[in-house]
């Protein structure tokens, strides 16, 4: 999911506010400097996510038969391949909790 620049900046403000409220942390840099680093890190993560999604889509479209996007099979493969790509990066997803 692509976030607009405005949403990323809004998230950075919220993260910075949450960090400032922590009693366990002491901030030595200017809050705006830290917030700008948060924006950079969020943008880097979003770019990485786009690369992963492109890789997953390529794997799905390279199947011997056509799998229509939006179908159940496409969704299952997308989740599986996405988890595989994250696992390559050392990230594991836990299954969603059932209510």
C-alpha atoms as a printed R data frame, in Angstrom:
   type eleno elety resid chain resno       x       y       z
1  ATOM     1    CA   UNK     A     1   0.000   0.000   0.000
2  ATOM     2    CA   UNK     A     2   1.456   3.310  -1.063
3  ATOM     3    CA   UNK     A     3   1.235   6.134   1.446
4  ATOM     4    CA   UNK     A     4   1.282   9.766   0.427
5  ATOM     5    CA   UNK     A     5   4.052  12.036   1.634
6  ATOM     6    CA   UNK     A     6   1.526  13.783   3.859
7  ATOM     7    CA   UNK     A     7   0.547  10.489   5.535
8  ATOM     8    CA   UNK     A     8   4.202   9.596   6.123
9  ATOM     9    CA   UNK     A     9   4.811  12.998   7.711
10 ATOM    10    CA   UNK     A    10   1.683  12.607   9.840
11 ATOM    11    CA   UNK     A    11   2.892   9.181  10.997
12 ATOM    12    CA   UNK     A    12   6.309  10.617  11.834
13 ATOM    13    CA   UNK     A    13   4.676  13.258  14.042
14 ATOM    14    CA   UNK     A    14   2.635  10.602  15.845
15 ATOM    15    CA   UNK     A    15   5.670   8.384  16.349
16 ATOM    16    CA   UNK     A    16   7.707  11.314  17.636
17 ATOM    17    CA   UNK     A    17   4.928  12.284  20.057
18 ATOM    18    CA   UNK     A    18   4.766   8.714  21.352
19 ATOM    19    CA   UNK     A    19   8.548   8.595  21.795
20 ATOM    20    CA   UNK     A    20   8.575  11.914  23.638
21 ATOM    21    CA   UNK     A    21   5.946  10.602  26.067
22 ATOM    22    CA   UNK     A    22   8.084   7.598  27.053
23 ATOM    23    CA   UNK     A    23   9.656   7.953  30.475
24 ATOM    24    CA   UNK     A    24  12.250   5.313  29.607
25 ATOM    25    CA   UNK     A    25  13.852   7.428  26.873
26 ATOM    26    CA   UNK     A    26  15.828  10.619  26.951
27 ATOM    27    CA   UNK     A    27  16.130  12.564  23.707
28 ATOM    28    CA   UNK     A    28  19.355  14.453  23.033
29 ATOM    29    CA   UNK     A    29  18.776  15.518  19.410
30 ATOM    30    CA   UNK     A    30  16.307  18.068  18.159
31 ATOM    31    CA   UNK     A    31  12.875  16.443  17.797
32 ATOM    32    CA   UNK     A    32  12.620  17.622  14.190
33 ATOM    33    CA   UNK     A    33  15.925  15.929  13.325
34 ATOM    34    CA   UNK     A    34  14.639  12.662  14.757
35 ATOM    35    CA   UNK     A    35  11.294  13.103  12.998
36 ATOM    36    CA   UNK     A    36  13.063  13.628   9.661
37 ATOM    37    CA   UNK     A    37  14.982  10.396  10.227
38 ATOM    38    CA   UNK     A    38  11.680   8.657  10.956
39 ATOM    39    CA   UNK     A    39  10.311   9.959   7.623
40 ATOM    40    CA   UNK     A    40  13.409   8.661   5.816
41 ATOM    41    CA   UNK     A    41  13.101   5.231   7.459
42 ATOM    42    CA   UNK     A    42   9.382   4.989   6.688
43 ATOM    43    CA   UNK     A    43  10.019   5.909   3.044
44 ATOM    44    CA   UNK     A    44  12.799   3.296   2.840
45 ATOM    45    CA   UNK     A    45  10.444   0.656   4.262
46 ATOM    46    CA   UNK     A    46   7.696   1.611   1.811
47 ATOM    47    CA   UNK     A    47  10.138   1.364  -1.091
48 ATOM    48    CA   UNK     A    48  11.243  -2.078   0.090
49 ATOM    49    CA   UNK     A    49   7.594  -3.127   0.378
50 ATOM    50    CA   UNK     A    50   6.968  -2.020  -3.212
51 ATOM    51    CA   UNK     A    51   9.924  -4.103  -4.403
52 ATOM    52    CA   UNK     A    52   8.627  -7.143  -2.542
53 ATOM    53    CA   UNK     A    53   5.149  -6.679  -4.014
54 ATOM    54    CA   UNK     A    54   6.603  -6.382  -7.526
55 ATOM    55    CA   UNK     A    55   8.606  -9.587  -7.008
56 ATOM    56    CA   UNK     A    56   5.513 -11.402  -5.742
57 ATOM    57    CA   UNK     A    57   3.394 -10.209  -8.668
58 ATOM    58    CA   UNK     A    58   6.089 -11.347 -11.092
59 ATOM    59    CA   UNK     A    59   6.148 -14.808  -9.484
60 ATOM    60    CA   UNK     A    60   2.371 -15.077  -9.801
61 ATOM    61    CA   UNK     A    61   2.254 -13.905 -13.421
62 ATOM    62    CA   UNK     A    62   5.083 -16.252 -14.388
63 ATOM    63    CA   UNK     A    63   2.970 -19.319 -13.535
64 ATOM    64    CA   UNK     A    64   2.336 -21.638 -16.461
65 ATOM    65    CA   UNK     A    65  -1.347 -20.810 -16.423
66 ATOM    66    CA   UNK     A    66  -2.995 -17.447 -15.970
67 ATOM    67    CA   UNK     A    67  -4.201 -16.700 -12.454
68 ATOM    68    CA   UNK     A    68  -6.608 -13.741 -12.418
69 ATOM    69    CA   UNK     A    69  -5.807 -11.030  -9.885
70 ATOM    70    CA   UNK     A    70  -8.430 -10.668  -7.192
71 ATOM    71    CA   UNK     A    71  -9.407 -14.309  -7.220
72 ATOM    72    CA   UNK     A    72  -9.053 -16.604  -4.237
73 ATOM    73    CA   UNK     A    73  -6.097 -18.471  -5.753
74 ATOM    74    CA   UNK     A    74  -4.291 -15.208  -6.541
75 ATOM    75    CA   UNK     A    75  -4.835 -13.964  -2.978
76 ATOM    76    CA   UNK     A    76  -3.512 -17.214  -1.483
77 ATOM    77    CA   UNK     A    77  -0.426 -17.184  -3.707
78 ATOM    78    CA   UNK     A    78   0.188 -13.492  -2.993
79 ATOM    79    CA   UNK     A    79   0.098 -14.079   0.764
80 ATOM    80    CA   UNK     A    80   2.337 -17.153   0.477
81 ATOM    81    CA   UNK     A    81   4.920 -15.546  -1.813
82 ATOM    82    CA   UNK     A    82   4.854 -12.318   0.200
83 ATOM    83    CA   UNK     A    83   5.593 -14.268   3.385
84 ATOM    84    CA   UNK     A    84   8.397 -16.100   1.535
85 ATOM    85    CA   UNK     A    85   9.983 -12.794   0.509
86 ATOM    86    CA   UNK     A    86   9.712 -11.417   4.043
87 ATOM    87    CA   UNK     A    87  11.244 -14.609   5.414
88 ATOM    88    CA   UNK     A    88  14.243 -14.059   3.106
89 ATOM    89    CA   UNK     A    89  14.707 -10.718   4.893
90 ATOM    90    CA   UNK     A    90  14.463 -12.387   8.300
91 ATOM    91    CA   UNK     A    91  10.908 -11.221   8.995
92 ATOM    92    CA   UNK     A    92   8.301 -13.746  10.055
93 ATOM    93    CA   UNK     A    93   4.596 -13.054  10.134
94 ATOM    94    CA   UNK     A    94   2.382 -14.571  12.743
95 ATOM    95    CA   UNK     A    95  -1.015 -15.774  11.543
96 ATOM    96    CA   UNK     A    96  -3.926 -13.451  12.286
97 ATOM    97    CA   UNK     A    97  -5.713 -14.141  15.563
98 ATOM    98    CA   UNK     A    98  -9.217 -15.478  15.358
99 ATOM    99    CA   UNK     A    99 -11.887 -13.938  17.533
